[in-house]
Amino acid sequence: MTVNRDTATNGDETTPLLRTVSSKSQKKSKLVLYRALLCGFLISLSFSVTQVPLIYVFRVMTCEAYYDKHSGPPKGYVGDRCSVREIEAGTSKAVALLSASTTAFGVINLFVAGWSIKRFGVKTGLLIQVFWPAVRLAVQNIGVATGGEKGILIVQCSQIITIVGGPAGYFLALNTYITEIVNHEERTGALGRLQGTTMFGTAIAYLAGGLISDAFGIIAPFRVTLVLFLSSCLYVVFFLPWLPPSEAVANKASKGITRFFGPLKTFAPQKWVLPDGRIQTQYGALLLGAGVFLGVLATGYIPVLLQMYSTDEFGFGTTENGYLISMYCLIRGLFLTIAFPRIIKAGRKWIKSSKAISQKDPNFPDSAIPELPTDISDFADVDALDEEEPREPPKREDDRETFEFDLVYSQYSLVVDGIITGAATFINNGWQIYVLAALLPMASGTGSASKGTILQMCSPNERTDALSGITLLEMIARLSTTTVFGLVFAAFATIGKSYLVFICNAGVAILGFLVLLLSRFPPKGSHRQMEAVTEEDATEAQ
């Protein structure tokens, strides 16, 4: 048993030292957290500036390729010289191919990023994920400057670099970095803040990309993005502390190709040894993953759906939709950055106080009085503080403490999302779309709370794989929701009842809630059978 440093208040001359060290450690940890959040903002800004101009660039290059083979536009065309069906079809195919390749290479990038984090350390892994997109942008600058059919080919081929460094890998690396620099109880809130700050960067980038393109030309956003990526690399190098890779994780990462696909094992059923010695198979992680998939499937299409529905039903144009999505992203970012961590903290206190009250009931045999240390060896960690200062980031303890509210939030946030989304079927005025866009972010945080939950279900050496697994499920769900609900919306729009798609969204969200209700933490006091074997082997080896 080890002494909890935070509860060691009635001590001797060592007590002031303990408090000083704890205070210094907390200040350093918060400072590094703020640096990491700013890093997330800068990198998300870098990744998103070219998203809007890229579609226009493909249209221009497709138009150039068309007129390289044709002397003039066909008869009967209306609009500018690029308003030709062949050009529009070619642009659509080029954008679809780019999206498909980005998704495919992004999945591979997720595995590569996880391996590099375990092998070289999280800061080095993050730097790799930011540097190679800068290389990709340099190649894309060449492609845009070349133009025409060759330019399209160069831009398409540049996506191969996404395998080594891309948005999926960077977000995994930054999530992993944050889980290493904050205390166990602060991880879920910090992950929500990271998602919020990245949304700020994305929202600003979407607006900035179009403005830069209009003011300085079509190639300007690509040059600006290259500078942003290089600046982000320098920021990672000089402002984020280096974290040494764990020896246990590094050794696992070097055992073979099977470790490369470690994230896929995260959601496999695990055998746990209960306090009474019985062995029980736990499906909590598997059901959590299934619930996360359904949650993203229900909510991932919402930004696109809002724009399509408002355009079809209320005649919204580019300006109105721009305001709509900007407001949605801004409110969601504010909610995740400010409100979400406070909700998690308050919910945990509420559950803890509820348990404390129930334990005072005589019907509960377990005592609420903590077990006190009786052996001198139990005070080893306290004595060690007199010898050396803690490293940055501070060493965290009690990583096996379970916060049930994280799972509860994941469950009921989907209920709230389902209710708000279902209510959208009653919208009959354009201004009500803005109200819906303002309310939907209040159900955000399901993904962040799920990440915090899965981190509590795995050992410290499996955190990177756990985050990789959740991120992989989210990527697959986002790809699926675009296809599934795109077809559903088209089918309902054909019969003039496009509002019914909101009911389908709400139904999937409620289904995700029901699946998450089945997810459970392992019983208190139990441990994984694999961990028990490892500890026995280590004891025998000694």
C-alpha positions in Angstrom: 0.0 0.0 0.0 1.2 3.5 -0.7 0.2 6.7 1.2 -1.9 9.2 -0.7 0.1 12.4 -0.7 -2.9 14.6 -0.9 -4.4 13.1 2.3 -1.2 13.2 4.3 -2.2 16.3 6.2 -1.5 15.3 9.8 2.2 14.7 9.5 5.4 16.0 11.1 8.2 18.1 9.6 7.8 16.5 6.2 4.2 17.8 5.7 5.1 21.4 4.5 7.5 19.8 2.0 4.8 17.5 0.6 2.5 20.4 0.1 5.1 22.5 -1.6 6.1 19.8 -4.0 2.4 19.1 -4.8 1.7 22.8 -5.4 4.7 23.2 -7.7 3.8 20.0 -9.6 0.3 21.1 -10.2 1.4 24.5 -11.5 3.9 22.9 -13.9 1.3 20.4 -15.1 -1.3 23.1 -15.8 1.3 25.2 -17.7 2.2 22.3 -19.9 -1.5 21.5 -20.4 -2.1 25.0 -21.6 0.8 24.7 -24.0 -0.5 21.5 -25.4 -4.0 23.0 -25.9 -2.5 25.9 -27.8 -0.6 23.4 -29.8 -3.8 21.7 -30.7 -5.3 25.0 -31.8 -2.3 25.8 -34.1 -2.2 22.3 -35.7 -6.0 22.1 -36.3 -5.7 25.6 -37.8 -3.0 24.3 -40.1 -4.9 21.3 -41.2 -8.1 23.1 -42.0 -7.1 26.3 -43.9 -7.0 24.5 -47.3 -10.2 22.5 -46.8 -12.5 25.1 -48.4 -10.1 26.3 -51.2 -9.2 22.7 -52.1 -12.5 22.0 -53.8 -12.3 25.2 -55.8 -8.7 24.4 -56.8 -9.9 21.0 -58.2 -12.6 22.7 -60.2 -10.1 25.2 -61.6 -7.5 22.5 -62.5 -10.2 20.2 -64.0 -11.4 23.2 -66.1 -7.8 23.8 -67.3 -7.4 20.1 -68.1 -10.7 20.2 -70.1 -9.6 23.2 -72.2 -6.2 21.6 -72.9 -8.2 19.1 -74.9 -11.0 21.2 -76.2 -10.8 24.5 -78.2 -13.8 26.0 -76.5 -16.9 25.3 -74.4 -19.8 23.2 -75.8 -22.9 24.8 -77.2 -25.6 25.8 -74.9 -23.6 26.1 -71.7 -24.7 28.7 -69.1 -22.5 30.6 -66.6 -18.8 30.9 -66.6 -16.5 28.8 -68.9 -16.1 26.1 -66.3 -19.8 25.5 -65.9 -19.7 22.4 -68.1 -21.1 19.1 -67.1 -17.9 17.2 -68.0 -15.9 19.6 -65.8 -18.4 19.3 -62.9 -18.3 15.5 -63.2 -14.5 15.5 -63.3 -14.3 17.8 -60.2 -16.7 15.5 -58.3 -14.7 12.4 -59.2 -11.4 14.1 -58.2 -12.8 15.3 -54.8 -14.3 11.9 -54.1 -11.0 10.2 -54.9 -9.2 12.6 -52.7 -11.6 12.0 -49.8 -11.4 8.2 -50.2 -7.6 8.2 -50.3 -7.4 10.6 -47.3 -9.7 8.2 -45.3 -7.8 5.1 -46.3 -4.3 6.5 -45.7 -5.6 8.1 -42.5 -6.5 4.7 -41.1 -3.0 3.4 -41.9 -1.6 6.6 -40.4 -3.4 5.9 -37.1 -1.5 2.6 -36.8 1.8 4.2 -37.8 1.3 7.0 -35.3 0.6 4.6 -32.5 3.7 2.6 -33.2 5.9 5.7 -33.5 4.6 7.0 -30.1 5.4 3.7 -28.4 8.7 3.4 -30.1 10.2 6.9 -29.9 8.1 8.7 -27.3 5.0 10.8 -27.6 6.6 14.2 -28.3 8.7 12.7 -31.1 5.6 11.0 -32.4 3.7 14.3 -32.4 6.5 16.0 -34.2 6.5 13.4 -36.9 2.7 13.8 -37.4 3.2 17.6 -37.8 6.3 17.6 -40.0 5.2 15.3 -42.8 2.0 17.2 -43.5 4.3 20.2 -44.1 6.1 18.1 -46.7 2.7 17.2 -48.2 1.8 20.8 -48.4 5.0 21.6 -50.2 4.2 19.0 -52.8 0.6 20.3 -53.1 2.0 23.8 -53.7 3.9 22.4 -56.6 0.7 20.7 -57.9 -1.4 23.9 -57.6 1.3 25.9 -59.4 1.5 23.3 -62.2 -2.3 23.2 -62.7 -4.2 21.1 -65.2 -4.2 17.3 -65.3 -0.7 17.1 -64.0 -1.5 19.3 -61.0 -4.5 17.1 -60.1 -2.2 14.0 -60.2 0.4 15.7 -58.0 -2.1 16.7 -55.4 -3.7 13.3 -55.4 -0.3 11.5 -55.1 0.7 13.8 -52.2 -2.0 12.2 -50.1 0.3 9.1 -49.8 2.4 11.1 -47.3 -0.6 11.0 -45.0 0.4 7.5 -44.1 3.5 8.9 -42.2 1.8 12.0 -40.8 -1.8 13.2 -40.9 -4.7 14.5 -38.9 -5.7 11.2 -37.3 -2.1 10.6 -36.1 -1.6 14.1 -34.8 -4.8 14.0 -32.7 -3.9 10.6 -31.3 -0.4 11.9 -30.4 -1.8 15.0 -28.7 -4.4 13.0 -26.9 -1.7 10.7 -25.6 0.5 13.6 -24.6 -2.2 15.2 -22.6 -3.0 11.9 -20.8 0.7 11.8 -19.7 1.0 15.3 -18.4 -2.2 15.6 -16.3 -3.4 13.7 -13.2 -5.6 10.7 -13.5 -8.7 12.5 -12.3 -8.2 15.4 -14.8 -7.7 13.4 -18.0 -11.3 13.3 -19.2 -11.8 17.1 -18.8 -8.5 17.8 -20.4 -9.4 15.6 -23.4 -12.7 17.6 -23.8 -10.8 20.9 -23.7 -8.4 19.6 -26.4 -11.4 18.8 -28.6 -12.8 22.2 -27.9 -9.6 24.1 -28.8 -9.2 22.1 -32.0 -12.8 23.1 -33.0 -11.8 26.8 -32.5 -8.9 26.3 -34.9 -11.1 24.5 -37.4 -13.8 27.1 -37.3 -11.3 30.0 -37.8 -9.5 28.1 -40.6 -12.6 27.5 -42.6 -13.3 31.2 -42.6 -9.7 32.2 -43.1 -9.1 29.8 -46.0 -11.8 31.4 -48.2 -10.9 35.0 -47.3 -7.2 34.4 -48.1 -8.1 32.7 -51.4 -10.3 35.6 -52.4 -7.8 38.3 -51.4 -4.5 36.8 -52.5 -5.2 34.2 -55.1 -5.9 30.5 -55.3 -2.4 29.3 -54.2 -2.1 31.7 -51.2 -3.9 29.4 -48.7 -1.5 26.5 -49.5 1.5 28.7 -48.9 0.1 30.0 -45.7 -0.7 26.5 -44.5 2.9 25.4 -45.3 4.2 28.2 -43.0 1.7 27.3 -40.3 2.8 23.6 -40.3 6.5 24.6 -40.1 5.6 27.0 -37.3 3.7 24.2 -35.5 6.8 22.0 -35.8 8.9 24.7 -34.1 6.3 25.1 -31.4 6.4 21.4 -30.6 10.2 21.4 -30.5 10.6 24.4 -28.2 7.5 24.7 -26.1 6.4 21.1 -25.3 8.5 19.2 -22.7 10.0 15.9 -23.9 8.5 12.8 -22.3 10.7 9.7 -22.2 9.0 6.6 -23.7 8.1 3.9 -21.2 10.4 1.0 -21.3 7.5 -1.5 -21.0 5.6 0.2 -23.9 8.8 0.5 -26.1 9.6 -3.2 -25.6 6.1 -4.2 -26.6 6.2 -2.0 -29.6 9.4 -3.8 -30.8 8.1 -7.4 -30.5 6.8 -7.7 -34.1 4.1 -6.8 -36.6 1.4 -8.0 -34.2 2.0 -5.0 -31.9 1.4 -2.7 -34.9 -2.3 -3.7 -34.7 -2.5 -3.4 -31.0 -5.5 -1.0 -31.1 -7.7 -3.7 -32.6 -7.2 -5.7 -29.4 -8.4 -3.0 -27.1 -12.1 -3.9 -27.4 -11.6 -7.7 -27.1 -13.3 -9.3 -24.1 -10.9 -9.6 -21.2 -10.8 -12.1 -18.3 -10.6 -10.5 -14.9 -9.9 -12.1 -11.5 -12.6 -11.0 -9.1 -11.9 -10.3 -5.4 -13.2 -13.7 -4.4 -10.8 -15.4 -6.8 -13.4 -16.2 -9.5 -12.5 -15.5 -13.2 -15.1 -13.5 -15.2 -15.1 -12.3 -18.8 -15.7 -8.5 -19.0 -17.3 -7.0 -22.1 -17.2 -3.3 -20.9 -14.7 -2.1 -23.4 -16.4 -3.9 -26.3 -19.8 -2.5 -25.5 -18.2 1.0 -25.0 -16.7 0.8 -28.4 -20.0 -0.2 -30.0 -21.7 2.6 -28.2 -19.1 5.2 -29.4 -19.5 3.9 -33.0 -23.3 4.4 -32.9 -22.9 7.8 -31.2 -20.6 9.1 -33.9 -22.8 7.5 -36.5 -25.8 9.5 -35.2 -24.0 12.8 -34.7 -21.2 12.9 -37.3 -23.6 13.9 -40.1 -25.2 16.7 -38.2 -23.1 19.6 -39.6 -23.7 18.5 -43.2 -27.3 17.7 -42.5 -28.0 21.2 -41.1 -26.6 22.8 -44.2 -28.5 20.5 -46.6 -31.8 20.7 -44.8 -31.7 24.5 -44.4 -30.8 24.9 -48.1 -33.6 22.7 -49.3 -36.3 23.7 -47.0 -35.6 27.4 -46.2 -33.4 28.5 -49.1 -30.3 29.2 -47.2 -27.3 30.3 -49.2 -23.5 30.2 -48.7 -23.6 33.1 -46.3 -26.4 31.8 -44.1 -24.9 28.3 -43.9 -21.5 29.9 -43.1 -22.9 31.7 -40.1 -24.9 28.6 -39.1 -21.8 26.2 -39.0 -19.5 28.9 -37.5 -22.0 29.4 -34.7 -22.3 25.6 -34.2 -18.5 25.1 -34.0 -18.0 28.1 -31.8 -20.6 27.1 -29.2 -19.4 23.5 -29.3 -15.8 24.6 -28.7 -16.9 26.8 -25.8 -18.9 24.0 -24.3 -16.1 21.5 -24.5 -13.5 23.9 -23.3 -15.3 25.6 -20.4 -18.5 23.6 -19.4 -17.5 20.0 -20.1 -14.6 19.8 -17.5 -16.8 21.4 -14.9 -19.6 19.0 -15.5 -17.3 16.0 -15.3 -15.8 17.3 -12.0 -19.2 18.1 -10.5 -20.7 14.7 -11.6 -17.8 12.8 -10.0 -18.3 14.7 -6.7 -22.0 13.9 -6.8 -21.5 10.2 -7.3 -18.8 10.1 -4.6 -21.0 11.9 -2.1 -23.9 9.6 -2.9 -21.7 6.6 -2.3 -20.5 8.1 1.0 -24.1 8.6 2.2 -25.1 5.0 1.2 -22.1 3.6 3.0 -23.2 5.2 6.2 -26.4 3.0 6.0 -26.1 0.0 8.4 -27.3 -2.2 5.6 -23.9 -1.6 3.9 -21.3 -3.8 5.6 -18.3 -2.1 4.1 -16.7 0.6 6.2 -16.1 4.0 4.7 -13.0 4.5 6.9 -9.9 4.1 4.8 -7.3 1.5 5.7 -4.3 3.1 7.3 -0.7 1.9 6.7 0.9 -0.2 9.4 4.2 -1.3 7.9 7.2 1.0 7.6 7.7 0.0 4.0 4.4 1.6 3.2 6.0 5.0 3.7 8.7 4.5 1.1 7.2 6.9 -1.4 7.0 9.6 1.2 10.6 9.3 2.2 11.7 9.4 -1.4 10.4 12.9 -1.7 13.2 14.1 0.6 15.8 12.9 -1.8 14.8 14.4 -5.2 12.4 16.7 -6.9 9.7 15.2 -9.1 10.3 15.3 -12.8 8.1 17.3 -15.2 5.5 16.1 -15.7 4.8 15.0 -12.1 4.4 11.4 -11.3 0.8 10.5 -10.9 -0.6 8.0 -8.5 -3.8 6.0 -8.0 -4.2 5.4 -11.8 -6.6 2.5 -11.0 -9.2 4.8 -9.4 -12.5 4.5 -11.3 -14.7 7.5 -12.1 -18.1 6.1 -13.0 -19.5 9.4 -14.0 -17.4 9.4 -17.2 -19.4 6.4 -18.4 -22.7 7.9 -17.2 -22.0 11.1 -19.1 -21.2 9.1 -22.3 -24.5 7.3 -21.9 -26.9 10.2 -21.2 -25.3 12.7 -23.5 -26.6 10.5 -26.3 -30.1 10.7 -24.8 -29.9 14.5 -24.8 -28.6 14.4 -28.4 -31.4 12.1 -29.4 -34.1 14.4 -27.9 -32.7 17.6 -29.4 -32.2 16.0 -32.8 -35.6 14.4 -32.8 -37.2 17.8 -31.9 -35.8 19.2 -35.2 -38.6 17.4 -37.1 -41.0 20.2 -35.8 -38.9 23.0 -37.3 -41.0 25.2 -39.7 -39.0 28.5 -39.8 -35.5 29.3 -40.8 -34.6 31.0 -37.5 -35.3 27.8 -35.7 -32.4 26.1 -37.5 -30.1 28.5 -35.7 -31.7 27.6 -32.3 -31.1 23.9 -33.1 -27.5 24.6 -34.0 -27.1 26.4 -30.7 -28.6 23.6 -28.6 -27.0 20.6 -30.3 -23.5 21.4 -28.9 -24.9 21.0 -25.4 -24.9 17.3 -25.9 -21.2 17.3 -26.9 -18.4 15.4 -25.1 -19.5 11.8 -25.7 -16.2 11.0 -27.4 -14.1 12.7 -24.8 -15.9 11.0 -21.9 -15.6 7.7 -23.7 -11.8 8.2 -24.1 -11.6 8.9 -20.3 -13.6 5.8 -19.6 -11.6 3.5 -21.8 -8.4 4.8 -20.2 -9.7 3.6 -16.9 -10.5 0.1 -18.3 -6.9 -0.5 -19.5 -3.4 -0.6 -18.0 -1.1 2.4 -18.3 1.0 0.6 -20.9 -2.1 0.3 -23.1 -3.2 3.9 -23.2 -1.9 4.6 -26.7 -3.6 1.5 -28.1 -6.9 2.4 -26.3 -6.9 6.0 -27.7 -6.0 4.6 -31.1 -8.9 2.1 -31.0 -11.4 4.8 -30.1 -10.1 7.1 -32.8 -10.2 4.3 -35.3 -13.9 3.6 -34.5 -14.7 7.3 -34.8 -13.1 7.5 -38.2 -15.0 4.5 -39.5 -18.2 5.8 -38.0 -17.7 9.3 -39.7 -17.1 7.6 -43.0 -20.2 5.4 -42.5 -22.5 8.2 -41.5 -21.7 10.2 -44.6 -22.7 7.3 -46.7 -25.7 6.0 -44.7 -27.4 9.3 -43.8 -26.5 10.8 -47.2 -28.6 8.0 -48.8 -31.3 8.3 -46.2 -31.6 12.1 -46.7 -31.7 11.7 -50.5 -34.5 9.1 -50.1 -36.7 11.2 -47.8 -36.0 14.3 -49.9 -37.3 12.5 -53.0 -40.7 12.0 -51.3 -40.7 15.5 -49.9 -40.2 14.5 -46.3 -36.6 15.2 -45.6 -37.4 16.2 -42.0 -37.7 12.4 -41.2 -34.0 12.1 -41.3 -33.8 13.8 -37.9 -35.9 11.0 -36.5 -33.5 8.4 -37.9 -30.6 10.3 -36.3 -32.3 10.4 -33.0 -33.1 6.7 -33.2 -29.5 5.7 -33.7 -28.4 8.0 -30.8 -30.9 6.2 -28.5 -29.7 2.9 -29.7 -26.1 3.9 -28.8 -27.4 4.9 -25.4 -29.0 1.5 -24.9 -25.7 -0.2 -25.9 -23.7 2.0 -23.5 -26.1 1.1 -20.7 -24.8 -2.5 -20.9 -21.1 -1.3 -20.6 -19.7 -1.7 -17.1 -16.5 -1.2 -15.2 -14.9 -4.4 -13.8 -15.9 -5.0 -10.2 -13.9 -3.0 -7.6 -10.9 -4.9 -6.3 -10.5 -7.1 -9.4 -7.6 -7.2 -11.8 -6.9 -8.6 -15.2 -5.8 -12.2 -15.4 -3.0 -11.3 -17.8 -1.6 -8.7 -15.3 -1.7 -11.4 -12.5 0.3 -13.8 -14.6 2.8 -11.1 -15.4 3.3 -10.2 -11.8 3.8 -13.8 -10.8 6.4 -14.3 -13.5 8.2 -11.2 -12.3 8.1 -12.5 -8.7 9.5 -15.9 -9.7 12.2 -14.2 -11.8 13.4 -12.3 -8.7 
